[in-house]
Each structure stands twice: as structure tokens, then as C-alpha cells.
């Protein structure tokens, strides 16, 4: 009887390890995907911003001034994000938790 219980506990621990590895690999794959997408989006915004700055500079006759004017847009966006830090942090945490809970529910539905 003790051997059966030890075997059950060992199998249960092995199952928990496998589930943890599955969740970890899922998280890592999502993070890598998000990193790649964010890198591409950042490159697009960088080049787009540079082009808009050059366009504004051409219209004003001073390239540096055009880039500076468009950079002010990013400075304003930075301060808006800074002022709303707590609200954005709570929203992000809530969305991450919802995603994790939905993933677990979907995983449990797939097992049934």
C-alpha cells in the first residue's frame, strides 16, 4: 500500500513538472513572439518618425527644426504615459491575469 502511494505521489510530481514546463515554454514562446513584433513595430515607428521629421523640416526649410518639432510629440506622449503609470500598470496586470486564466480554462477544456 505504501508503495502505491509513493508511486502515485511520484507520478503526480512528474505531472506537475510537465505542466509547469508546458506553461513555461508557452510563456517563453509568447515573449519571443511579442519581442519580435515589438522590434519590427519600433523600427517602423523610428523610420516613420524620421521621415515625418524630414518632411516637416523640408516644409520649414530647416531639417533639424522639423525633427525637433516631431520629437516634441514623443515628449508629450512620454509625459502622458508617465502621468498614467498606475492606471496602465493595473490595466496591464488585469489583462495578463485574464489571459492566464483563459489559457488555463482552454487547456482544461482540451483535456476533457
Beta strands, then each sheet from edge to edge (+ up, - down):
end
